[in-house]
Amino acid sequence: MGASSEGAKANKEIKNILIKLLENYGEFFSRDERLNSDGIRLYKRVSYFLHLIDNKTLVNLYKKSFRNPTIENIIEFAKYFIDAEDIKISTLNNIYYEEMFEFNDVNV
């Protein structure tokens, strides 16, 4: 029960942190679309929960996004925890979203 319930709790906590960052873009990101000091403080909490999940791919992606905390890198990491549609709702506006997530439109 221990490891799997810890992992599920960690996933939920990381998702909550990421949603808070994205929904409060103006509070946690600077004008150059990088995490500000408050955003970095909140984003650091993710590292504790990542330790509980123990997934090297996610750890490496987190480290990359933490070294260069741009909105693009945060969203790239967030895709592993939040559905793309939820990120769209949480983040900025549709124009920015379409640039970040280039969908190949297929005519049916």
Rosetta constraint file for C-alpha pairs under 8 A:
AtomPair CA 1 CA 5 HARMONIC 5.95 0.50
AtomPair CA 2 CA 6 HARMONIC 6.04 0.50
AtomPair CA 3 CA 7 HARMONIC 6.14 0.50
AtomPair CA 3 CA 52 HARMONIC 7.96 0.50
AtomPair CA 4 CA 8 HARMONIC 6.18 0.50
AtomPair CA 5 CA 9 HARMONIC 6.10 0.50
AtomPair CA 6 CA 10 HARMONIC 5.99 0.50
AtomPair CA 6 CA 52 HARMONIC 6.49 0.50
AtomPair CA 6 CA 53 HARMONIC 7.67 0.50
AtomPair CA 7 CA 11 HARMONIC 6.14 0.50
AtomPair CA 7 CA 52 HARMONIC 5.85 0.50
AtomPair CA 7 CA 53 HARMONIC 4.97 0.50
AtomPair CA 8 CA 12 HARMONIC 6.30 0.50
AtomPair CA 9 CA 13 HARMONIC 6.16 0.50
AtomPair CA 10 CA 14 HARMONIC 6.09 0.50
AtomPair CA 10 CA 49 HARMONIC 4.90 0.50
AtomPair CA 10 CA 50 HARMONIC 6.99 0.50
AtomPair CA 10 CA 52 HARMONIC 6.44 0.50
AtomPair CA 10 CA 53 HARMONIC 6.64 0.50
AtomPair CA 11 CA 15 HARMONIC 6.11 0.50
AtomPair CA 11 CA 49 HARMONIC 7.47 0.50
AtomPair CA 11 CA 53 HARMONIC 7.55 0.50
AtomPair CA 11 CA 81 HARMONIC 6.96 0.50
AtomPair CA 12 CA 16 HARMONIC 6.17 0.50
AtomPair CA 13 CA 17 HARMONIC 6.23 0.50
AtomPair CA 13 CA 46 HARMONIC 7.94 0.50
AtomPair CA 13 CA 49 HARMONIC 7.24 0.50
AtomPair CA 14 CA 18 HARMONIC 6.17 0.50
AtomPair CA 14 CA 46 HARMONIC 5.66 0.50
AtomPair CA 14 CA 49 HARMONIC 6.70 0.50
AtomPair CA 14 CA 50 HARMONIC 7.93 0.50
AtomPair CA 14 CA 81 HARMONIC 7.36 0.50
AtomPair CA 15 CA 19 HARMONIC 6.07 0.50
AtomPair CA 15 CA 78 HARMONIC 7.53 0.50
AtomPair CA 15 CA 81 HARMONIC 5.53 0.50
AtomPair CA 15 CA 82 HARMONIC 6.37 0.50
AtomPair CA 16 CA 20 HARMONIC 6.11 0.50
AtomPair CA 17 CA 21 HARMONIC 6.27 0.50
AtomPair CA 17 CA 42 HARMONIC 7.15 0.50
AtomPair CA 17 CA 43 HARMONIC 7.13 0.50
AtomPair CA 17 CA 45 HARMONIC 7.97 0.50
AtomPair CA 17 CA 46 HARMONIC 7.30 0.50
AtomPair CA 18 CA 22 HARMONIC 6.17 0.50
AtomPair CA 18 CA 43 HARMONIC 7.73 0.50
AtomPair CA 18 CA 78 HARMONIC 6.40 0.50
AtomPair CA 19 CA 23 HARMONIC 5.82 0.50
AtomPair CA 19 CA 87 HARMONIC 7.75 0.50
AtomPair CA 19 CA 90 HARMONIC 6.80 0.50
AtomPair CA 20 CA 24 HARMONIC 6.00 0.50
AtomPair CA 21 CA 25 HARMONIC 6.07 0.50
AtomPair CA 21 CA 28 HARMONIC 6.21 0.50
AtomPair CA 21 CA 39 HARMONIC 6.85 0.50
AtomPair CA 21 CA 42 HARMONIC 7.89 0.50
AtomPair CA 21 CA 43 HARMONIC 7.94 0.50
AtomPair CA 22 CA 87 HARMONIC 7.54 0.50
AtomPair CA 22 CA 90 HARMONIC 5.55 0.50
AtomPair CA 22 CA 91 HARMONIC 5.33 0.50
AtomPair CA 22 CA 92 HARMONIC 7.93 0.50
AtomPair CA 23 CA 90 HARMONIC 4.74 0.50
AtomPair CA 23 CA 91 HARMONIC 6.06 0.50
AtomPair CA 24 CA 28 HARMONIC 6.35 0.50
AtomPair CA 25 CA 29 HARMONIC 5.56 0.50
AtomPair CA 25 CA 91 HARMONIC 7.18 0.50
AtomPair CA 25 CA 92 HARMONIC 7.18 0.50
AtomPair CA 26 CA 30 HARMONIC 7.26 0.50
AtomPair CA 27 CA 38 HARMONIC 7.90 0.50
AtomPair CA 27 CA 39 HARMONIC 7.74 0.50
AtomPair CA 28 CA 35 HARMONIC 5.76 0.50
AtomPair CA 28 CA 36 HARMONIC 5.61 0.50
AtomPair CA 28 CA 37 HARMONIC 7.65 0.50
AtomPair CA 28 CA 38 HARMONIC 5.87 0.50
AtomPair CA 28 CA 39 HARMONIC 4.31 0.50
AtomPair CA 28 CA 40 HARMONIC 7.91 0.50
AtomPair CA 29 CA 33 HARMONIC 5.61 0.50
AtomPair CA 29 CA 34 HARMONIC 5.28 0.50
AtomPair CA 29 CA 35 HARMONIC 4.34 0.50
AtomPair CA 29 CA 36 HARMONIC 5.13 0.50
AtomPair CA 29 CA 39 HARMONIC 6.53 0.50
AtomPair CA 29 CA 71 HARMONIC 7.89 0.50
AtomPair CA 30 CA 34 HARMONIC 5.52 0.50
AtomPair CA 30 CA 35 HARMONIC 6.16 0.50
AtomPair CA 30 CA 36 HARMONIC 5.50 0.50
AtomPair CA 33 CA 70 HARMONIC 5.72 0.50
AtomPair CA 33 CA 71 HARMONIC 5.64 0.50
AtomPair CA 34 CA 68 HARMONIC 7.95 0.50
AtomPair CA 34 CA 69 HARMONIC 5.43 0.50
AtomPair CA 34 CA 70 HARMONIC 4.22 0.50
AtomPair CA 34 CA 71 HARMONIC 5.99 0.50
AtomPair CA 35 CA 39 HARMONIC 5.02 0.50
AtomPair CA 35 CA 40 HARMONIC 5.77 0.50
AtomPair CA 35 CA 69 HARMONIC 5.62 0.50
AtomPair CA 35 CA 70 HARMONIC 6.44 0.50
AtomPair CA 35 CA 71 HARMONIC 7.49 0.50
AtomPair CA 36 CA 40 HARMONIC 6.11 0.50
AtomPair CA 37 CA 41 HARMONIC 6.16 0.50
AtomPair CA 38 CA 42 HARMONIC 6.34 0.50
AtomPair CA 39 CA 43 HARMONIC 5.97 0.50
AtomPair CA 40 CA 44 HARMONIC 5.99 0.50
AtomPair CA 40 CA 69 HARMONIC 7.98 0.50
AtomPair CA 41 CA 45 HARMONIC 7.18 0.50
AtomPair CA 42 CA 46 HARMONIC 7.73 0.50
AtomPair CA 43 CA 47 HARMONIC 7.87 0.50
AtomPair CA 43 CA 66 HARMONIC 7.94 0.50
AtomPair CA 44 CA 48 HARMONIC 7.81 0.50
AtomPair CA 45 CA 49 HARMONIC 7.17 0.50
AtomPair CA 46 CA 50 HARMONIC 6.12 0.50
AtomPair CA 47 CA 51 HARMONIC 6.37 0.50
AtomPair CA 47 CA 59 HARMONIC 7.96 0.50
AtomPair CA 47 CA 62 HARMONIC 7.84 0.50
AtomPair CA 48 CA 52 HARMONIC 7.07 0.50
AtomPair CA 49 CA 53 HARMONIC 6.68 0.50
AtomPair CA 50 CA 54 HARMONIC 6.17 0.50
AtomPair CA 50 CA 55 HARMONIC 7.37 0.50
AtomPair CA 50 CA 58 HARMONIC 7.60 0.50
AtomPair CA 50 CA 59 HARMONIC 6.63 0.50
AtomPair CA 54 CA 59 HARMONIC 7.74 0.50
AtomPair CA 55 CA 59 HARMONIC 6.21 0.50
AtomPair CA 56 CA 60 HARMONIC 6.05 0.50
AtomPair CA 57 CA 61 HARMONIC 6.24 0.50
AtomPair CA 58 CA 62 HARMONIC 5.98 0.50
AtomPair CA 58 CA 77 HARMONIC 7.56 0.50
AtomPair CA 59 CA 63 HARMONIC 6.14 0.50
AtomPair CA 60 CA 64 HARMONIC 6.22 0.50
AtomPair CA 61 CA 65 HARMONIC 6.20 0.50
AtomPair CA 61 CA 77 HARMONIC 6.20 0.50
AtomPair CA 62 CA 66 HARMONIC 5.94 0.50
AtomPair CA 62 CA 77 HARMONIC 6.37 0.50
AtomPair CA 63 CA 67 HARMONIC 6.09 0.50
AtomPair CA 64 CA 68 HARMONIC 6.35 0.50
AtomPair CA 64 CA 73 HARMONIC 7.58 0.50
AtomPair CA 65 CA 69 HARMONIC 5.04 0.50
AtomPair CA 65 CA 70 HARMONIC 7.19 0.50
AtomPair CA 65 CA 73 HARMONIC 4.91 0.50
AtomPair CA 65 CA 74 HARMONIC 5.82 0.50
AtomPair CA 65 CA 77 HARMONIC 7.10 0.50
AtomPair CA 68 CA 73 HARMONIC 7.20 0.50
AtomPair CA 69 CA 73 HARMONIC 6.19 0.50
AtomPair CA 69 CA 74 HARMONIC 6.38 0.50
AtomPair CA 70 CA 74 HARMONIC 6.25 0.50
AtomPair CA 71 CA 75 HARMONIC 6.04 0.50
AtomPair CA 72 CA 76 HARMONIC 6.13 0.50
AtomPair CA 72 CA 100 HARMONIC 7.16 0.50
AtomPair CA 73 CA 77 HARMONIC 6.30 0.50
AtomPair CA 74 CA 78 HARMONIC 6.03 0.50
AtomPair CA 75 CA 79 HARMONIC 6.16 0.50
AtomPair CA 75 CA 87 HARMONIC 7.72 0.50
AtomPair CA 76 CA 80 HARMONIC 7.79 0.50
AtomPair CA 77 CA 81 HARMONIC 7.79 0.50
AtomPair CA 78 CA 82 HARMONIC 5.81 0.50
AtomPair CA 78 CA 87 HARMONIC 7.92 0.50
AtomPair CA 79 CA 83 HARMONIC 6.34 0.50
AtomPair CA 79 CA 84 HARMONIC 6.33 0.50
AtomPair CA 79 CA 87 HARMONIC 7.79 0.50
AtomPair CA 82 CA 86 HARMONIC 6.34 0.50
AtomPair CA 82 CA 87 HARMONIC 6.47 0.50
AtomPair CA 83 CA 87 HARMONIC 6.38 0.50
AtomPair CA 84 CA 88 HARMONIC 6.19 0.50
AtomPair CA 85 CA 89 HARMONIC 6.37 0.50
AtomPair CA 86 CA 90 HARMONIC 6.11 0.50
AtomPair CA 87 CA 91 HARMONIC 5.77 0.50
AtomPair CA 88 CA 92 HARMONIC 7.76 0.50
AtomPair CA 88 CA 93 HARMONIC 7.47 0.50
AtomPair CA 88 CA 94 HARMONIC 7.08 0.50
AtomPair CA 88 CA 97 HARMONIC 6.11 0.50
AtomPair CA 91 CA 97 HARMONIC 7.43 0.50
AtomPair CA 92 CA 96 HARMONIC 6.76 0.50
AtomPair CA 92 CA 97 HARMONIC 7.46 0.50
AtomPair CA 93 CA 97 HARMONIC 6.28 0.50
AtomPair CA 94 CA 98 HARMONIC 6.05 0.50
AtomPair CA 95 CA 99 HARMONIC 6.54 0.50
AtomPair CA 96 CA 100 HARMONIC 6.38 0.50
AtomPair CA 97 CA 101 HARMONIC 6.04 0.50
AtomPair CA 98 CA 102 HARMONIC 5.76 0.50
AtomPair CA 98 CA 103 HARMONIC 7.66 0.50
